[in-house]
Amino acid sequence: MHSDLCKAQGPIAPGCALWPPAGTRCLLQQELGTRWWISPWHWVLSSTSGWVTSSILPSSQPPCAMSDHVGLVSCLWAAWPSGRTRPLEYHTAQLEALGLFLEEKEMGLLPSFEVKLSEISICRRELNHMLNNLGAWMKDENEDKNWAMQLDSAFICKDPYGVVLIIGPWNYPIYLLLVPLIGGGDGNCVVLKPSEISRNMERLVAEALLSYLNKDCFTMVTAGREEITRLLENKFDYIFTGSPSVGRIAMTAAAKHLTPVMLELGGKNPCYISDTCDVQNVALWVVWGHFINTGQTCIAPDYVLCSVEMQEKLMPALHEATTEFYGSELHNSPDFACTVRDKQFKCVQALLSSGRVAIRGEADEKECYILPTVPVDVQEDDPVMWREIFGPVLSILMVTSEEDATTFINRPQGQCGVTAGCSQLTFPDPRWGTTKGNDVITHMMLTSLPFGGSVPRSGHSDTGLYHGRFTFETFSHLRSALLRADGREALNSLRYPPYAPHRHEEPPPPARRSESRLSKRSLPPLSPPGQSPRRPAAL
C-alpha cells in the first residue's frame, strides 16, 4: 500500500522506495546522509532505495529565519487594523486554501495509513465542520434583558483577538498545527511555529503552507527552544502551545504582557478495567490506544488500574493483541516505529528501574527503538508513575474496587482524560477530565466534543478548550454590547441625583393578564360530563 501511494507521484531517482529495508531503524528527527524524514514516527523517503514525493523537494524560498521574527510580527501588527481578516468571505477563502493544501500535499504528508487516520482525516473533518458552521458561530448572540431594558438590544459579539502565536508540538506535527490554525485563523493574524523536532515535517510546512494563505496575515518561523524564548518577547494577543516544558516558557513570557494562553498538554491518563468487562475487547482497545504512535500520544492511556484477578486474565490478552497488531517479529513491523529522539528514549528507559516486567520488549539505543513493554505490580511511588511516560510502556497497578480506583485517580496529578472499561459504567467524577467509557481516544474523532484536561489544581494539564466550535471561541474575544432605544430619557432620570428612596425603588413586575382577570371575576363552575358549559352571568 505504501509503495503504491508513492508511485502515484512518480520517480525522481533510480531505485527509490518508501520504506527502508526490513529491520533497519533511524532517528526519526534527523536527516542522515541523503535520507529524508517527514514524520516523527514513520520512515518516509530514501534517495538510495526509494520513491519520493515532489512536495518535499527543497524550495527556492528557505524557511523563515529567526533573525527576521521581529519584522514578521511587526508586519502582522500592521495588517491587523485594516480589518481585512474580519469578513466571513475572508475566513472562508483561507479555510478553502487549507483544504487545497491538504489535498495537493497529501502524498507528502502521508507516509502511512496511520498518518491519514490520526492526522489528515481529523484535519479535514475539522475543516469541513468549520466551513459549514462558521457563519452561524460568527453571528451575534442575543441575551436576556431586565424590565427596564425591554426595548433595548443586548447581545454578545465574537471579536478576533488580533495577532496570535501557534506553536505546534512534535508528536502529531500536522494535526496539532493545523487544527488550532483552522479555528485560530478565523479573523486573527497568525504566526505559525512548527516543531523543530520533527525536522522534515517542519521543512515541508514552512516551504509549502504559506503559499496557500494570505501572506499579509499569516507568517511562519522555524526555531529551537532558545529562539522560541526570544520569539515570545514579542507582544501577542493569544498563544497556543503544547508540552509542559514549552508551556512554562510560554506562560512566563505571556505574564509580561498579560497575554492569554492555551496549553495542550499531557498527563498520567488512567484506564480502569473492572472485573465484569470483556477482557479480549479491552486488550484490543488498550494496545491500540497506547501503542499507536509508539505511545507518544497525550490522550493515550498511560497506566491500567485493575484487580489481581483481572491482571491475570489481562496479561495474555495484551500479549495476544500486540502480536495480532504488529506480528511475532515486532522489530520488523512497519506499523510500529521508534521514539522520536535519543533524549526521549533515555527518559523512557530510566523509568523502567522498578516493578516486575511481564512483557519486556527489546530496546536499541542506537536506533531509539523500544518494543511494547508492560510492567506489573507497579507501586504509586515507582519511577514509572512519576510523570507521563510518553513511550511504549504500559504500567499495571492493582486496586481492590472501583472506589479504590476512584480515590487513586483523584490524587493531585494531572491527566487529559480517563478510560473506563466495565459492563455497568457509573458516570465518573468531573475532576477526571475527558472521559471515555468502553473505548480509548476515539472522542477525538468528534468535532462536537472539546479537548481539555482536568481541573488545574489536579496537576499540570490543559488550559482552555479546542476542537470545532470551541477552537473558534477560544481564539475569539467575547464582547458585550447594549444598544439603548431612543426616547428613554424619562426612565433615565431615575439614575440622576438628587437621590431619594421613593424615586429609586424598583417597581414590582407587572401582573400577568390571566392573574388580573382572575382577581376581578370568578371562573364558571364546571359542568357535569355530557352537558354544555354554563355561561356566567353578565357583570
Steps between C-alpha positions, in 0.01 A plus 500: 500500500774747594697445179184551294441833671847619409505362147199713421734797523760352264871435545765764532799268533583143404406228746288703742261351758301630792624279783859411591598134504328284761663511840677834456423800717611861516447800720176640371580860562826500309603511138784249474691526173249524218211348694198721557256471786160662485334377817628441854392137502516363146767438242420687188760542234845388397680624194696175477211258520172684470245711321451855615211739464562826323340695783803469730768599252702800614333828414668808363351689793668395828308478829468824692807581708468587867701816446205636303233421757472856629425630153258216429297568813506873430354438154210312654438781746489738205252280312265438791339849528399492132205276582557276200495188720151559640253426214359151468617488139861539613465220755345271241775569248776414749326181611454389141869572441589272791284230347684542171833467684391170654379375163801596291765412759332184626761268356776692671311484829406133471780258576242250625133436556550574871581862419187528288289355780652694790578835334379569146147366543448690824629822344259463209213427734579810705534705182164391357330552835638853520395584142147373562444684828726805511234738369261405779770515768607849394149643547424710805318320782198677649482489879229540764404846628339639814174697514670837452669398175229310315516744208881486479728253321738290712733259324846343501727533197805286427804706416833349392785566742749647253846349451530145635789254526449127440792278607444147369611196705706227336306180568223577247665780303224548238194455717625708794600787272207510257206440736582809711562690176157401361329675790769750596536637149137612491554874524841497666842563352707190578865418563553126447788318661524129401700268723871484427520144637305355207750669272386406151135559578607844619677550168201391294256723687737799495556472126148417384227616737544876477469491121132410551417767758483879506865599545409833660312330784687171546868443556723222626822467696725199552689490827631296790423553867746787550363684198143439619587685819609800293195471278275515805648836595269643233151612598228254397129511569468124546740203518433132433762235576557150632736306731559601863855626437405735215181587686700632795710714267188634330319572826802683641529718191125554480488628857711799396231614255201341681438292189245215523643155428351165405710197592448163330688284746510139608459310823486166678183372336361200690303210354280321752396144404230335710465127557176492299638618166588297191875462546569418134333818374661715768843364407445602137395851605789551740773362272380708206442817703826487692747378238374705206775747411728299732315621808575863414139618527391736777149348529615136493441286811819533703437224754238238586315456830347157558459224758740211550257264329462728198877543470544122467249494214619824343867413450453219242233709327741795468771273359255349250377844387857627458590201283183542296575866426876494448586136426723256685813690389410847620836650409417438132147641516441805277217602735717546810765769500772657712486764769555843358859556619770369728400732785149354508643147477720555807214654697277199435776251582576678828142442616533120479720458806227354722207263484474155345497513121257239370542594135847634426571628154854526373660844482761641264651828616676561169172489312287651785289188481292353786256213445173491701577454869254427784617530864265346758465528878594866466480713815387860527849626585685308225690712244265392222221686685692823551402659171332434168690218327446611139645176368410133435482405869162411654502461880247292692402586858272290718194638681239318706183675379356775285500728805869430551565585135302824531702604805824428317394693189396803705851551634654843421661387176381637166349298221343573163233237551391169645399177328264262677421150377213329681158355429318752723673836470430754772539859385840602632626776721518835312859544620602221266495723192398350166346157550469204265280207592575164340747639244813715477590832328214477246336810646757695297307404186203715605521870420211560741707398804771738625851396593584605854659345803423476868457793733824699551544410868537132411835554330640650181232428246336699223370854524229597257300294251521435130348292217209614288303792639722508809807585291316795349387619843846453652655734244211749519446769760139518619389863519180621663287756316191696606319733259249724678176599332421867435254697713600344832609813683200496731608161625865607508412783737467244779876457504583868541544675836364629728423152631195420711381158612150534350644595158728201470289209617473237229132458408349154539476295182168546318237238574424254228181560307340175612569580867346846455177353364474242776518773762186670364277206412464139596514207266172336401423172675592183322212335311418132552626266227288510185348844570583833339694739718289765672570858406572725795260775580582837347683734728 
